[in-house]
Amino acid sequence: MTVSQEKALYEFLDTVPGPFTLDDVVGFIRKKDPKRLAKLASEAAFFINIRNIAFKLGTKRWISRRGYFEGSFFVITPTRQELQNGILIPGHRCVPFANPALLPHEYQFFWQNSKIPFTTSEGSPEDFYPYYSILGEEYAPQYVARDNPENESAYNDDPYAEPAEVSIQTVDMRNIYRKTSFIPGDRFVVQTKDWKDGVFYIEKVGKDEWPQAELDEWFQAAEEGFKNSFTLLGPGASTDEQIAFAYWYGGERMRNVPAYSLEDFFYEKTDRIETTAYGIESRFWFSGKDIPDCKGLMLNQMHPDMTAVENILYKNSIPISEYAVQAYVLDAFYRKDTNAKSLIKRIVPPCVEMEKYEYNYLAGYISRLLVECKEIYNVFQDRTFGPIRQRIGELHTAVIELAVRLQKSNIDPAWLPKHTFIILSQIQEHTSGLLEDLDTVNVDEAPSEDELDTIDNSLDSMIETYEDIKELVRETLDNFRRSQLTIVRRRGEDKETAPGRLIQINLGGTNVWRRIVLPESALLTELHTVIQTVFGWENKNVFQFSQEKWGTGEAADIAPRAEIGELIGKGISELIYEYENKWTVRILILSRAETDSKTGKGDARFFAVGTGAYGGHSAPPRCVAGEGAAPPEFIEGPLRFRRYLSALERGNETERQTAVRVLGVDFDPGSFDMEQINRKLNSVYTLKTRAGKERPQ
């Protein structure tokens, strides 16, 4: 599809009131742009499905979000702060019942057929962020900044510090709260009257008016809807998309009342769903479980109608459009380096091994672009955009190069820092989008000065994130290479070696992890003891091991008397360790580490491990790496743990004192004492010979 055809598709989806067919879509697009019609039907169908911009009803038949949500009902529960100030903060309250292209202050609310006016509320940014958190905690500052020009300027003045005070547009509810004697716990039932323009009608419902059984029915539909959304959609492109599909999979019941508000559901009611990290963003996910990383750059953001050049780049793990390539060409003129070979190296780093015909095709395309742009490029007009475009291009090239080098290395992705490829993908996608915006030859409207300031600030943040992940990757690669070194023996020596394994232990829903060395002959009951020890727990609850396909919720129990080596022989390299339905630990069986079975000594970098036959001489498992202080085992899971950590960092005095009482006076979230952990392993875990001797349970 052409750019105008793509715009026409979105226009169609914004206006169509009910179910539609592929013929409906194609007919609408043809009227807007009759060019390139040969593949229009297949491209439009692919675009709708791959971008998840409508709900599929069957073959070549869908319903738009407008058609699905318009006329539906949902709930808003005002907070005490809002009641005290006589306001309602739209924030994330109307997701997914409003057009995501609208900002919250652009919504329109009606009470008894009269439009409710907006007013202005002032406060610190932290006062308002919780009202935008469902959209993604990382995006809350952007929503506050975009509420009005004054906020945006205040944020751009110093990108490393938040403004002391901001103002946002809020719904003036003083008369309504007073006339209805509104009290904490009362709710508003909200009906979407116009999804496209964000028009809503509200009415009050008392906090005890709805039967609990009907609320429970909605709650069950919601949990099932989110489970299916995660399983079938994955983390999605945004939390808005996740939630929209949760309502789709949750069915008609989720779009009617009685119901809970999304805030009540997420933060008060459910213990199966929580916010979790997704690279530099956040998503909702199964409670206590991490979203798994991918094995390379995420290549799902491209158009379904890629050109020959885009296809070549995509095939070589560079998912950018021709508009981004043209931005690189403009950058070449700004640099005063229009050599085609140099330019291609910036677009395609040397570590990317292209086929000869691919390189020649790309070189011909670049050469033609250089000739075309030479006639229209004006260095004086480009003084504003050139420096930012250059920095963006350099970051994009660096991200591509690092990602490709990691893909070509033989490192197990489990070794890499958490969400390495997801983070690189997010930076790559954002920088490629910015390059498109700065293709000032082809864009309809170049970014304004304020928009350039925002881009520049976001670029600083992305560069900092990239440098951090690059340094962590460098350290990881050094450790990985050392782990692959074998013991060098002098000629004539004949020492037996016993297989040991590096085991990665990740505590789901947290940033806490440990890496240990354990014999392949160790039982899972012994691994249980190790987990308890390295997390400082006291084995007070029941546990079980299982093999699970991440994100499906399906699991098969594994006998605790199974050996690590047996699991490896069956091709099992990932396990789930569940501890009293509170904590879920992801266990990754990594590379082999050989040890001397006569002395118990192995590579000094990985300490000594016990032998497979136990041979009368053995040494305890050792912790060789890790991060973060583990939570006390009695805390009710990672969500509560993170709330305590948040209270320590930015809670009020009462919240902070509660967190200190629960976590302990000396609790330091960032602490990790490997020597202390190994002393504990030494004292509580001694492997013995099997012959007549009991192994630890």
Summary of the structure (lengths in Angstrom):
residues: 697
radius of gyration: 28.6
end to end distance: 63.1
largest distance: 94.9
contacts: 2172
relative contact order: 0.07
helix: 45%
strand: 17%
